[in-house]
Amino acid sequence: MDIKILGTGCPKCKALEKNTREALEELGIAADIEKVTEINKIMEYDIMFTPGLVIDGEVKSSGKVLDKDEIKKLITEANK
């Protein structure tokens, strides 16, 4: 599983990364997590607001910090 956190390093972006790592740990799923901080690369995902969460190339969320349970649901759906 490939997960990208889109954002310039703001507190919301860091919170999303933390929640994502915790969700993966609770689910026992291994994934590569990449932080995408370059504006040009973030724009390639066609999101208007950060932070963004991309799972296996598909944008799952943008503009808000998802909690662990929301992220776990998205990871479980993508892992089927």
C-alpha positions, 0 to 999 in steps of 0.5 A: 500500500502506498500512502501520500500525505500532501501538504507543506508541513503545517500543523494540520499536515503533521496531525494527518500524518500522525493519525495515518501512522497510528491507524496503520499500526492499529490495523497491522498493515504495512504501508509506504508513507511519503510526505509530498511538500512541493507545491507543484507535486501537490497540484498534480493531485488536483486538490484545492486545500491541504492536507491531502490523503492519497491512498494507492494513487487515489485522493481520499481526502483534502482540506481536513484532518481525518481522525484515526477511525476515518483513516482506518475505514479508508485504508480498509476499503482500499486494502480489499 
